[in-house]
Amino acid sequence: MNSKENLLKLFLDTRKHTEALCKPLQKEDYVVQPIVDVSPPKWHLGHTTWFFEEFLLDGYLADYKRFHSQYAYVFNSYYESIGARVVRTDRGNLSRPSVDEVYEYRAYVTKHMAQLIENHWNEDLIPVLEIGIHHEKQHQELLLTDIKYILGNNPLSPVYGNIEDEVFINNKTPKWLEMPAQIYEVGHSKKEFCYDNEQPRHRIFLEAYQISSELVTCGEWIDFINDGGYANVMLWHTEGWDWVQKNNICAPMYWFQENDQWNQYTLNGITGIDKSSAITHVSYYEAFAFAQWRGMRLPTEFEWEAAQQKFSWGKRWEWTESAYLPYPNYQKPDGALGEYNGKFMVNQKVLRGSSVATPNNHTRSTYRNFFHPNLRWQFTSLRLAQSI
């Protein structure tokens, strides 16, 4: 069980890290929302603050006065049971509150949260406090990838700064890791924090399969492009093919060709494609088509979890062949926090692992990330599998 002191430190460190991610930004960068899936950095700063105010301070700290009566409307994301909110597509239309005002809001809530934890400690705080901290960690990853999309779609290709392993070079020779047909246990069962969608731990039977020890590389992806992979309808789901045609998709996100050379935008600027680096910023549709082209498939999330101790992971989120569904006997939490995961269990695919954008103390082998199959602005990749 986390102690009060440990949770206070984790809370304060998390709040500082969110703001550190924004240090390289200009004021104008904070307000941009180029597409619906990318929220303005200013909104992330406010939303993660509102979460603590809404779910902890307003109910647990006596005589707490909200910073602003309308901020719940501005910074609520999708909690229908809490009340009305600015719709997602309009987050970039809000010139106010200003960036400075949002930072004042953050300081105000952080100060009162520290008071709550230090002077009004209650064991009942722990589950919600842990969710709030890890919720902010989730938004740290979204914040960094949203910043990359904002800057990467600016014609000036601005430099944000160096992110370790953003271009992940791996010169290891891929090996097939064989997994026997048997019953495996999957899901979270430890005392450490996890999300409700990782439970309960349960058994699942898997047929014999092989899974690659390494991620697919950019060199392999260039071969896929050169072989007409994006033009071969037989490799794609119907939805994927429609997506390719409608959006003129011909390469991973941030790739462009110049003088017969493939280049890409990174947070550290424009760089040539290193063929030994892991493929990044591809959709599930593309991952599926590539696997078809290779005569293989994606692993299911259960195959990935059963085998994950045999390979290195953590630099890229990895698409799986699994739909995002509840585990057997899954119980959605009571109240508004029941909206956190359960209501999204439809029309999405599970990704496993973590990425270079995932913050510290936020990774585990049972983590179930999930996105719609067309999305690729996260640090997404794939490894191949095949039945034996």
Secondary structure, DSSP 8 states (H G I E B T S, - for coil): ---HHHHHHHHHHHHHHHHHHTTT--GGGGG--SSTTS--HHHHHHHHHHHHIIIIIHHHSTT---S-TTHHHHH--S-TTT-----GGGGGG---S-HHHHHHHHHHHHHHHHHHHHHS--TTHHHHHHHHHHHHHHHHHHHHHHHHHHHHTSTT-------TTSS-B------EEEE-SEEEEES--SSS---GGG-S-EEEEE--EEEESS--BHHHHHHHHHTTGGG-GGGS-HHHHHHHHHHT--SSTTEEEETTEEEEEETTEEEE--TTBB--S--HHHHHHHHHHTT-B---HHHHHHHGGGS---SSEEEEEEE----TT----SSGGGGSSGGG-SS-EEEEE--TTS-TT---TT--EEE-TT--SS-EE---EEE-
